[in-house]
Amino acid sequence: MTTHKKTGKYKIFAAVAFLLLVFGIWSVTSKADYYSTKIKNSGTDDDYWVLTGTTKAPDDYYVVAVNKNDSDNPVQQLNDSDGNAVRVHNGEFSGNISAISATEDGTQGEKTSVYITAINPKVLSDSEKEELDSEVKTNRVSDVKNNGSLYEFTVNGDQAEYITSEDDDDSDDDEDTDTDEDTDSDDTDTDDEEEEDSSSDEPDESSSKTVTADDIPSGIKYTPIMLSTFERYSKKYLSKGVAMQGVISSIQHDADNEEYLISIVDGNYDHEFVASIADSDLDKLSYTLEEDDWVDVKGIGYDGFTNTNASGAVSKVPGILVKSIKLTP
């Protein structure tokens, strides 16, 4: 009679099968770099959509939002109440999206589509993490859109009314400024027409003491905002932190105040603001700023700038006191 028995080969096969099973389970349950999201509740406050949601992403993953139609260095729309990038905690997150920033006009019934995605902080560079409260880098956009969830938000009546009231306040300020400027022009000697003709649309000298980056408190949070929105609603952001992107159109040195006044415009040259940076801060930069450079700027809103054109007409220009300015990659 032949006697059969199990050999060591069976044990080897069983061990290999076990390892494959364990590896398969590990590969399924390992942490992904991107997770979709689910919005549970959405309310409004002032111009904001106030959101709470869930995700399968682990704790401390970032949750970001970008507009559907944005592609190059888009504004990162989702922030917490302090203006920071949102993080996951126990599978949940909460944050705000500004209708002023996320829409074109902020009128009642206007819609905007936004991708909201959770991202593994390990895939982000230090510079990306630093800027994540205001923007998502171009090389990250496709991953955010391909792995995230798309939501549509509609501006309601309360949001539109709030935005309109902010717009009206800005208009009142502009009218007051124009009146003061007209009064001043009546008292101005007009004999220097030749000098006026040589003036340009560069910003006039600042009317305040120069503020350095060290003078700006470190605890300020910087709200990401489109340049066109800041130009329209600049009063809302006076003395508040903002983060914007644009292209340098001119650089003017104010020797008396020891600062540079940098005019920054959008890609179409339709909207403008002035960035004031102290001489000492500019000297610390490891690169030279030049006209036509694209830059990312953070600072606090300030309204002490005017432009005087070739015909002598004076206009207000929204501006910021610079905390940081970097060349856009």
PETA-V129251 format. One record per backbone hydrogen bond with DSSP energy under -1.0 kcal/mol. NH is the residue of the N-H (numbers start at 1). CO is the residue of the C=O. E is the energy in kcal/mol with one decimal. If there is no record, write none. Layout:
# PETA-V129251
((NH/CO/E) (NH/CO/E))
This chain:
# PETA-V129251
((12/8/-2.2) (13/9/-2.6) (14/10/-2.8) (15/11/-2.2) (16/12/-2.5) (17/13/-2.6) (18/14/-2.1) (19/15/-2.3) (20/16/-2.4) (21/17/-2.3) (22/18/-2.7) (23/19/-2.8) (24/20/-2.5) (25/21/-2.4) (26/22/-2.6) (27/23/-2.7) (28/24/-1.6) (29/25/-2.2) (30/26/-1.4) (35/118/-2.1) (38/54/-2.3) (40/52/-2.3) (41/52/-1.8) (43/50/-2.6) (45/48/-1.9) (48/45/-2.5) (49/97/-2.8) (50/43/-2.7) (51/95/-3.1) (52/41/-2.0) (53/93/-2.6) (54/38/-2.7) (55/91/-1.9) (60/88/-2.9) (61/58/-1.4) (62/119/-2.1) (63/86/-2.3) (64/117/-2.9) (66/115/-1.9) (68/113/-2.8) (70/67/-1.2) (76/134/-1.9) (77/65/-2.8) (79/96/-1.9) (80/84/-2.4) (83/80/-2.0) (88/61/-2.2) (89/92/-2.7) (92/89/-1.5) (93/53/-2.0) (95/51/-2.0) (96/79/-3.4) (97/49/-2.0) (99/47/-2.5) (102/98/-2.5) (103/99/-1.5) (109/155/-3.1) (110/107/-2.2) (112/153/-2.3) (114/151/-3.1) (115/66/-2.8) (116/149/-2.6) (117/64/-2.4) (118/35/-2.6) (119/62/-3.1) (120/33/-2.7) (123/120/-1.6) (124/121/-1.1) (129/125/-2.3) (130/126/-2.1) (131/127/-1.6) (134/131/-2.4) (135/131/-2.5) (136/74/-2.0) (140/137/-2.0) (141/138/-1.0) (144/140/-2.0) (145/141/-2.5) (146/142/-2.7) (147/143/-1.7) (148/144/-1.1) (149/116/-2.1) (151/114/-2.7) (153/112/-2.9) (155/110/-2.8) (160/156/-2.4) (161/157/-2.5) (162/158/-2.2) (163/159/-2.6) (164/160/-2.5) (165/161/-2.3) (166/162/-1.9) (167/163/-2.1) (168/164/-2.6) (169/165/-2.1) (170/166/-1.9) (171/167/-2.1) (172/168/-2.4) (173/169/-2.0) (174/170/-2.2) (175/171/-2.2) (176/172/-2.2) (177/173/-2.3) (178/174/-2.5) (179/175/-2.2) (180/176/-2.1) (181/177/-2.5) (182/178/-2.4) (183/179/-2.1) (184/180/-2.3) (185/181/-2.2) (186/182/-1.4) (196/192/-1.9) (197/193/-2.4) (199/196/-1.6) (204/306/-3.4) (215/212/-1.0) (220/217/-1.2) (223/241/-2.2) (225/243/-2.1) (230/226/-2.2) (231/227/-2.3) (232/228/-1.5) (233/229/-2.7) (236/233/-1.2) (237/234/-1.1) (238/235/-1.4) (239/301/-2.7) (240/237/-2.1) (242/299/-2.8) (243/223/-2.2) (244/297/-2.5) (246/295/-1.9) (247/265/-3.1) (248/293/-2.7) (249/263/-2.8) (250/263/-1.2) (252/261/-2.1) (254/259/-3.0) (259/254/-1.7) (260/277/-3.0) (261/252/-3.3) (262/275/-2.8) (263/250/-2.1) (264/273/-2.9) (265/247/-2.7) (266/271/-1.4) (269/266/-1.7) (273/264/-2.1) (274/318/-2.1) (275/262/-2.8) (276/320/-2.7) (277/260/-2.3) (279/258/-2.2) (282/278/-2.4) (283/279/-2.3) (285/282/-1.2) (292/248/-3.3) (293/290/-1.7) (295/246/-2.9) (296/326/-3.0) (297/244/-2.9) (298/324/-2.7) (299/242/-2.0) (300/321/-1.8) (301/240/-2.1) (302/319/-2.8) (307/315/-2.9) (309/313/-2.2) (312/309/-1.9) (315/307/-2.3) (317/305/-1.9) (319/302/-1.7) (320/274/-2.4) (321/300/-2.3) (322/276/-2.7) (323/298/-3.2) (324/298/-1.8) (326/296/-2.6) (328/294/-2.7))
